[in-house]
């Protein structure tokens, strides 16, 4: 039982680290997918000149 008492804190910290890193990588992956979808949507729209207030074309 001494081995369990000695190794358990390290295992718990290791598991917490693993879950935290997994959550970070999953969030990054979701953000990259959302960015790719937004970019694909922007690329599919026809480009039109933007109307800017105060800008007069000559």
Phi and psi in degrees as GROMACS dihedral restraints (atoms count N, CA, C in turn):
[ dihedral_restraints ]
;  ai    aj    ak    al  type     phi  dphi    fc
    3     4     5     6     1   -63.8    20    10
    4     5     6     7     1   -35.0    20    10
    6     7     8     9     1   -63.5    20    10
    7     8     9    10     1   -39.1    20    10
    9    10    11    12     1   -65.1    20    10
   10    11    12    13     1   -44.3    20    10
   12    13    14    15     1   -63.9    20    10
   13    14    15    16     1   -31.6    20    10
   15    16    17    18     1   -79.7    20    10
   16    17    18    19     1   -41.1    20    10
   18    19    20    21     1   -87.0    20    10
   19    20    21    22     1   -23.4    20    10
   21    22    23    24     1   -58.3    20    10
   22    23    24    25     1   -46.5    20    10
   24    25    26    27     1   -59.4    20    10
   25    26    27    28     1   -41.1    20    10
   27    28    29    30     1   -66.1    20    10
   28    29    30    31     1   -39.9    20    10
   30    31    32    33     1   -64.9    20    10
   31    32    33    34     1   -41.1    20    10
   33    34    35    36     1   -65.0    20    10
   34    35    36    37     1   -44.7    20    10
   36    37    38    39     1   -63.8    20    10
   37    38    39    40     1   -40.5    20    10
   39    40    41    42     1   -62.4    20    10
   40    41    42    43     1   -42.5    20    10
   42    43    44    45     1   -66.2    20    10
   43    44    45    46     1   -40.8    20    10
   45    46    47    48     1   -61.6    20    10
   46    47    48    49     1   -42.3    20    10
   48    49    50    51     1   -62.9    20    10
   49    50    51    52     1   -43.0    20    10
   51    52    53    54     1   -62.2    20    10
   52    53    54    55     1   -45.3    20    10
   54    55    56    57     1   -64.3    20    10
   55    56    57    58     1   -39.8    20    10
   57    58    59    60     1   -64.0    20    10
   58    59    60    61     1   -45.4    20    10
   60    61    62    63     1   -65.6    20    10
   61    62    63    64     1   -38.6    20    10
   63    64    65    66     1   -62.4    20    10
   64    65    66    67     1   -42.7    20    10
   66    67    68    69     1   -64.2    20    10
   67    68    69    70     1   -40.7    20    10
   69    70    71    72     1   -64.2    20    10
   70    71    72    73     1   -46.4    20    10
   72    73    74    75     1   -67.1    20    10
   73    74    75    76     1   -37.2    20    10
   75    76    77    78     1   -66.2    20    10
   76    77    78    79     1   -39.7    20    10
   78    79    80    81     1   -65.0    20    10
   79    80    81    82     1   -40.4    20    10
   81    82    83    84     1   -63.8    20    10
   82    83    84    85     1   -41.8    20    10
   84    85    86    87     1   -64.0    20    10
   85    86    87    88     1   -42.4    20    10
   87    88    89    90     1   -64.8    20    10
   88    89    90    91     1   -38.7    20    10
   90    91    92    93     1   -66.4    20    10
   91    92    93    94     1   -40.6    20    10
   93    94    95    96     1   -64.8    20    10
   94    95    96    97     1   -39.2    20    10
   96    97    98    99     1   -66.2    20    10
   97    98    99   100     1   -41.3    20    10
   99   100   101   102     1   -64.9    20    10
  100   101   102   103     1   -40.6    20    10
  102   103   104   105     1   -64.0    20    10
  103   104   105   106     1   -40.8    20    10
  105   106   107   108     1   -65.4    20    10
  106   107   108   109     1   -40.9    20    10
  108   109   110   111     1   -63.7    20    10
  109   110   111   112     1   -43.3    20    10
  111   112   113   114     1   -64.4    20    10
  112   113   114   115     1   -40.8    20    10
  114   115   116   117     1   -66.4    20    10
  115   116   117   118     1   -41.5    20    10
  117   118   119   120     1   -64.6    20    10
  118   119   120   121     1   -39.2    20    10
  120   121   122   123     1   -66.1    20    10
  121   122   123   124     1   -41.5    20    10
  123   124   125   126     1   -66.2    20    10
  124   125   126   127     1   -36.7    20    10
  126   127   128   129     1   -71.0    20    10
  127   128   129   130     1   -28.3    20    10
  129   130   131   132     1   -80.6    20    10
  130   131   132   133     1   -20.2    20    10
  132   133   134   135     1   -76.3    20    10
  133   134   135   136     1   143.1    20    10
  135   136   137   138     1   -67.4    20    10
  136   137   138   139     1   137.3    20    10
  138   139   140   141     1   -79.3    20    10
  139   140   141   142     1   129.9    20    10
  141   142   143   144     1  -127.5    20    10
  142   143   144   145     1   146.0    20    10
  144   145   146   147     1   -64.2    20    10
  145   146   147   148     1   140.9    20    10
  147   148   149   150     1   -85.3    20    10
  148   149   150   151     1   139.1    20    10
  150   151   152   153     1   -82.9    20    10
  151   152   153   154     1   121.0    20    10
  153   154   155   156     1  -113.2    20    10
  154   155   156   157     1   126.6    20    10
  156   157   158   159     1   -64.5    20    10
  157   158   159   160     1   139.5    20    10
  159   160   161   162     1    83.0    20    10
  160   161   162   163     1     1.7    20    10
  162   163   164   165     1  -107.5    20    10
  163   164   165   166     1   118.4    20    10
  165   166   167   168     1  -108.5    20    10
  166   167   168   169     1   126.9    20    10
  168   169   170   171     1   -87.7    20    10
  169   170   171   172     1   142.4    20    10
